[in-house]
Amino acid sequence: MTRPLADRRTVLKALAGGALTASLPFVSPAAAAPLAELTLYGPPAGPSVTLTHGIAIDAFTAIADRTSFRAWRNPDELRAGLTSGTMASLVAPIQLGANLYNRGLGVRLLTTMTNGLLYIISTDPEVTDLASLRGKTLAAPFRNDLPDLILNSLLRYEGMTPGTDLTVQSTGSPIESIQMLVLGRVDAALVPEPAATAATIRGAALGVDIHRAVDIQQVWGTVTRREPILPQAGFMVTDAFLDGHADLLEPLHQALSRAVDDAIADPAAAAANAADALNMPSDVVAASIPHSNLVAVRATESRSAIEAMLTVLAEADPAVIGGHVPDADFYL
C-alpha cells in the first residue's frame, strides 16, 4: 500500500499518455509521390516508438516531404478517427481493423508492428501466473476491446470465470489500472508496454514493489498450443489512402522495417525520439523496448498468426471480429 493522493499525482505525471487529433491532408490520386505531408497516428504504446523514431531518422522521406505523429488516446477516439476518415495511416489493434474491415468500413492491414506487449503486473508476490489470480482482483483497461478480449480468452482456456474465480475491475486506461494497483485497490493489473515498465520503475520510486508477474504472450502460446506470438497491433491504411497511393505501400513498409530495426539496435535513441510523443520519460521508454516485441512483418506474411489470434478471440462472440476471419483482401 502506498501513500494516497500525493502519490497518485506523481503516478499521473509519470505515466499519463497524451494524444491529439489531426487530419491527413487530401492529396488527389493523380499526385506524384512523395506526398507533401503525411500524418501517422498511433497509440501511446510500444509500436508508436517505431513511428516516432522512423520520423526522427528520416525513414519516411521517400514517402512524404513532411511526416508527423499524433497519438490517439483510447479505442473510442480511434474508432471515431477511422470511421470519419480523419485517420488514414495509423497503428491500431488488428482485431479492431478486422472488425471494421468486415463491416465494410474500408481499412486494410499493411504491417504487423508487434508480436505482443501485454503483461500482468502485481504487488502481490503470490501472483505468478493466471491460476494464482483466483480470489484476487485484477484491473484491466478498455472493456470489450483487445486487452480485455485477450484476457477473457485466456481465462476461459484456464477454466476461470470473471466474477466467480476472480474479480476483473474494468478501467478507462492502463494509467488508471496502474493507479489502482499502486494505491492498493487491486492485486494486479493487465497493461501494455511501456506502461508495464513505467509501473515497475515508478513503483520503486514510490516504495511500492511492483513485479512483472505474467507474460501474456507466453501464456497465449501455452494455452492455445501455438507460438507465443500475439500480433496485437498493425500499421493500417484506409481504402481512400490505398486508392490514391497504392504505390506508397511498399516504401511505407520498408520505412517501418528500417525504423524498427534501428529502434531495437539503439533503444536509447529511439526512446529519446519517442518520449515526448508518448508523454513518458525516455529511460522508461528505453527500458520497455525489449519487452515490446516490436516487429515490422508484412501482413501477408503474418496472416496465419493473425487468423489464429482472431479465431480464438471470436470463440465466445464472433461479433468482436465482425462475424468472421477477414478474407485475403484485408492483408496488403
C-alpha positions, 0 to 999 in steps of 0.5 A: 500500500502506498501513500494516497493522493500525493502519490497518485499525482506523481503516478499521473505525471509519470505515466499519463499518455497524451494524444491529439487529433489531426487530419491527413491532408487530401492529396488527389490520386493523380499526385506524384509521390512523395506526398507533401505531408503525411500524418501517422497516428498511433497509440501511446504504446510500444509500436508508436516508438517505431513511428516516432523514431522512423520520423526522427531518422528520416525513414519516411522521406521517400514517402512524404516531404513532411511526416508527423505523429499524433497519438490517439488516446483510447479505442473510442477516439480511434474508432471515431478517427477511422470511421470519419476518415480523419485517420488514414495511416495509423497503428491500431489493434488488428482485431479492431481493423478486422472488425471494421474491415468486415463491416465494410468500413474500408481499412486494410492491414499493411504491417504487423508492428508487434508480436505482443506487449501485454503483461500482468503486473502485481504487488502481490508476490503470490501472483505468478501466473493466471491460476494464482489470480483466483480470489484476487482482483485484477484491473484491466483497461478498455472493456470489450476491446483487445486487452480485455478480449485477450484476457477473457480468452485466456481465462476461459482456456484456464477454466476461470470465470470473471466474477466467480474465480476472480474479480476483473475491475474494468478501467478507462486506461492502463494509467488508471489500472496502474493507479489502482494497483499502486494505491492498493485497490487491486492485486494486479493489473493487465497493461501494455508496454511501456506502461508495464515498465513505467509501473515497475520503475515508478513503483520503486520510486514510490516504495511500492514493489511492483513485479512483472508477474505474467507474460501474456504472450507466453501464456497465449502460446501455452494455452492455445498450443501455438507460438507465443506470438500475439500480433496485437497491433498493425500499421493500417491504411484506409481504402481512400489512402490505398486508392490514391497511393497504392504505390506508397505501400511498399516504401511505407513498409520498408520505412517501418522495417528500417525504423524498427530495426534501428529502434531495437539496435539503439533503444536509447535513441529511439526512446529519446525520439519517442518520449515526448510523443508518448508523454513518458520519460525516455529511460522508461521508454528505453527500458520497455523496448525489449519487452515490446516485441516490436516487429515490422512483418508484412501482413501477408506474411503474418496472416496465419498468426493473425487468423489464429489470434482472431479465431480464438478471440471470436470463440465466445462472440464472433461479433468482436471480429465482425462475424468472421476471419477477414478474407485475403483482401484485408492483408496488403 
